[in-house]
Every structure is written in C-alpha cells, then in structure tokens.
Amino acid sequence: MTDNSLKRVEIIVTGIVQGVFFRASTRDYATRLNLVGTVRNLRDGTVEIIAEGKEEKLFNLIGYAKRGPPSAKVYNIDVKWKEPEGKLNVFKLIY
C-alpha cells in the first residue's frame, strides 16, 4: 500500500466495548470496506483499531467505531492519522 490516497488510522475506543462482540463486528465491517488492519482488546478495557485503506473508507470505519455493535456503549474515541506502513494484507482480530 503505497498509493497516496491510502491512509492509516489508529483508534482507541472507550466505553463498554469488551465482551460485546465489538472486535468481531469491527473486523467484519472493516473487511466489507476492503480495509486491512487489526482490532484488539487492551488491558485497560479499551479497544484498539488500526486500519489502512482509502481515506473515505476509514472515515466510515471511524463512524462505526463511534457506535459499535448494538450491545456496546461507546463513550469516546481517540483517532490518530498516520502514514500507511503497507505491511498489512487482511483485517484481523487479535486475541
């Protein structure tokens, strides 16, 4: 991924986001958007999403992260834009 239209976003999601299928639903949504990256639970109870792809699709993912699946309660998200690294080839859930 070295195309100039490709971007990387790193998102930290705070709220009731663990144990509510947040990671799996995020992976499924990101895959439908043709994004690559990872999603994982962090020890502090937040969820980390790292994604690369077309900027417009990343904005869609950010919108999803603001609400999550029906059983989640998102209180806040922190979004950081970065240059894509191009090392990812799928969107996977990290355990």
N, C-alpha and C positions, 0 to 999 in steps of 0.2 A: 504494500500500500504506500505508494509514494506520490500519488495523484494529488495535486494541490487542492482539489475540492474535498479531500478526505481530512477528517479531524479526529481528535481523541478527546474524550470527556471522562473525567473521574468524578463520581458522585458518591456522597455519603448520605444515607437515608436514616433519619432518626424517627423513632416512634415505636409502635407495636408492629414490628416488621420481622421478627423471628418467630418461627413456629406457625406461620400463617400462609405458607406457600409463596412467600414473596420472591425468593430466589428462583424457584421453578417457573413461576409465571413471568418473571422478568426475562429469564433465558428464552422462554417460548416467544415472548413479544419481540425481543431483540432479534431472534432468528427470523421471524416473519419480516422484519425490517431489513434483513440482509446485513446486519451488523456483526462484528466479531468482538470478542472480549470475554470478560469474566464477571461473575457475581458471587459474593461470599458473605457469610456472617462474620462479623468481627466480635471480639471478646467483650466489648463494651455494650453489646446489644444493638449495634447499628448494622446496616448492610452496606457493603462497598460494591459499586458497579464501575467497571472500567470498560469502555466501549470505543471502538473505532469504526468509522464509516463516513458516509456522506453527511454533511452538516445538517441538512434538513431532517434526515432520519434520526440523528442524535437529538435534535430538538423534540421529536416525537417521543423518544425514549425518556427524556427529561420530564415531559408531560406525564408519562406513565408512572415514573418514579414518584411524582408528587401525590399520586393517589394509590398506587399499588393494587393488589387484588382486593376483592370485596371484604375479606376478613382483616385486612391491615388498617392501621390508623397511622398515617404519616403526619408527623408534627413539623418536620423541617427537612430540607435537603440542602447540601452544600455542593456546588458544582464548580469544578475547575477545568478549564480548557487547556489542552496541551497539544504539542505537535505529535502526530501519529508515529508510532515506533515501527509498525508494519510487521511485527513478529507474531501476530495472532491470525489464525485462519478459520476459527469457528467461535461460536459463543458458548461458553461452558460454565457450568455450575461448579464451584469449588466447595468441597466439604471440609 
